[in-house]
Amino acid sequence: MDPEPTSRYRLTKLAILAVCLVAFFPQALRAQVTSAPSKNPAENNPAEESIADETLVAFNPHDPTAVEALLEPYRERSEKWQEDVAKLAAGNATDGGAQHVLFLGSSSFRLWDTIHEDLAPVKVVKRAYGGARFRDLAIYTPELIAGLRFSKAVIFIANDITGKENEDTDPETTSKLARLVIAQLRSEHPEVPIHLVAVTPTPVRYKHWPRIQVTNRMLRKIAETTPGVFYIPTAYAFLDRDGHPRAELFKEDRLHLNSIGYQIWARILLGAFETAD
């Protein structure tokens, strides 16, 4: 058999594959959290699409009356984090710096033990505690950042929707709380860029992914309507071709990222910083 036709055939296939990769890969990197494959249960949900098309619910984070009405129902439940927050805030005078990036949020930041290596040469200061939700972060942010120096802030909260009906916070309320946290950061550092990291699709909470996506869309809308605030989508990197979370990127608890997952997260964040700068 003449091997030349076979070789040409293989070369043609490789060329086609290369063209497909060049065409697809940049789109994947730019993909929003809503762009998961069609088997994702959140896609083609008319109710969510209609919410996504609506404007953010009205809220003025500089109105003391509106702020207190928003936070009052959560103050008692947030008391359990007082000790953790106090320990973190105790280092505010010495932990940060003019070039540091503040990582503000929940356990995914707290447990990121290799964050300094993964994000090098970015200087990092963490203010994160396990189980954080926007409703308590909005109460404790002023204490967590008082006197702390940083050049930009990254916010990640993933516990507002966990499937516990009496504990979950609806996306509209979360959008108010997130805007309040942004206002609190800006009151201390008026010019710093702020990055809102999308809630990651996780195996243990995947059944609630449609509702979580609505929260992500609200966060994206905040970024779209607030100067100096940026939204960082991540789902495209953590969902497989069928739209399900990639289990190999998570620890045994199926909730928190493992070392490989964190490395992927780091590349996404570094790319977002570069784009914003």
Buried (B, 14 or more C-beta within 10 A) or exposed (E): EEEEEEEEEEEEEEEEEEEEEEEEEEEEEEBBBBBBEEEBBBBEBEEBBEBBEEEBEEBEBEEEEBBEEBBEEBEEEBEEBEEBBEEBBEEBEEBBEEEBBBBBBBBBBBBBEEBEEBBEEBBBBBBBBEEBBBBBBBBBBBBBBEEBBBBBBBBBBBBBBBEEEEEBBEBBBBBBBBBBBBBBBBEBBEEBBBBBBBBBBBBBBBEBBBBBBBBBBBBBBBBEEBEBBBBBBBBBBBBBEEBBBBEEBBEEEEBBBEEEBBBBBBBBBBEBBEEBE
